[in-house]
Amino acid sequence: MASINDHPLRYALANELHARPFPSLSAPCFAAYLAIKAPENAAGRDRTADRDHLVALLDRFGAQHPKADATHWFGQIGRYELKWEQHTEFVTYTIFGDGVAEKPFDSGIFDVFPNDWLADAPGARITSALIRVEERPDDDTVRDRLAKWFVPESLAASEVLDRSALIASDFRIDTTGHMRMAVFTKPDIGNRRVGRIVQRLCEIETYKTMSMLGLARVRSLSAKLGQLDRDLTRLMDDMTGDNARPEATLKALLGVSAELETILAQTSFRFGATGAYEALVNQRVKVLREEAFEGRQTIGEFMMRRFDPAMRTVTATRGRLQEMSERALRAGELLRTRVDVERSAQNQDLLESMDRRADLQLRLQRTVEGLSVVAISYYALNLVLYVAAPIFAAIGVSKAIGTAILVPLVVLAVWALVRRIRNAIE
């Protein structure tokens, strides 16, 4: 092939698809899972703190450090294998070890994480789980162990991946603070398949828990949304009342709208993340290809009965919040239209009043104009008499008769001059 330049990200993008392989496990074995999340602004946290915390653990075992920009690491620490993954809002640590303890779900497995190291974690535990993997015994023994290990009321157990394994969990936190999950495998199952099952169980637990954060946010907003809904309804009723004060109502309505928009901005990420995590939970459950074990509920049925209603609550609240925001915006637009109409009516009344005042002013001006003609004519006549008096005396016309002759001429000339000036101005 002719020489061609590769895109700078070509290899990085291709390698990303193979960066996080499933672990290879064989029964009997165990896994200890821990997920840590920053309490606030987890998506915008300092990612270097996650890596530094991992390095602090690796240094205790003399293990090799990850790359500076690594988002995952898999390797040996002492007698165990550690898988570390960095996600958008959390980081996960999974310990894998051979064999199982005589005591089922022995919390001593977590001793690989030193207490002082846990105390320095850049966040809080969002979930943790103990996963026990054994070769599958006879069904009577399986039933007996399930009855001893889990709470029957919430136990979910199913055959998965073409009945190559049986998985079980009650999704309850035990007295040591961990979830319990059991995997019973057939002898002919592949190690990679066992690793996929364990990984899927960890992902289901983590994404389920992260999804439930959306429900917690909804519950914290319930009282506030109820109050805002009542305020919005009251303000909309005030819009049509006889004693409505549109401008005051508009101001209050804009305040409600601003609060709703603030809540939308503050919850948009959480609600969006909840939807994404819910989809991941459903996808991870689906790929297990569950089949019921002796009529017990499957994990999918457990999620449908317990998890799905919570997610529907989140979805409904998100829709309610958006609908309330839209209602507030529509009401604000209607009220602004009403205010504009009322102001237009007031402006019309004002213009009519101005027209009346202008008409009165014009009439007064014309009255004053008539008086002005008389006054100007009086003074003009006196001036003219001074000029015409000698002429009248020469021709033998008395002053009284001359004045009588000049008065209409002067008045007419002044009136014509004033009218001409007015017309020029107009």
Secondary structure as UniProt FT lines:
FT   TURN            8..9
FT   HELIX           10..16
FT   TURN            17..18
FT   STRAND          29..37
FT   HELIX           42..44
FT   HELIX           47..61
FT   TURN            68..69
FT   STRAND          72..77
FT   TURN            78..79
FT   STRAND          80..86
FT   STRAND          90..98
FT   TURN            104..105
FT   HELIX           107..112
FT   HELIX           115..119
FT   STRAND          124..135
FT   HELIX           139..149
FT   HELIX           152..154
FT   STRAND          156..160
FT   TURN            161..164
FT   STRAND          165..173
FT   TURN            175..176
FT   STRAND          179..185
FT   TURN            187..188
FT   HELIX           191..239
FT   TURN            242..243
FT   HELIX           246..287
FT   STRAND          291..292
FT   TURN            294..295
FT   HELIX           299..302
FT   HELIX           303..307
FT   HELIX           308..395
FT   HELIX           399..425
//
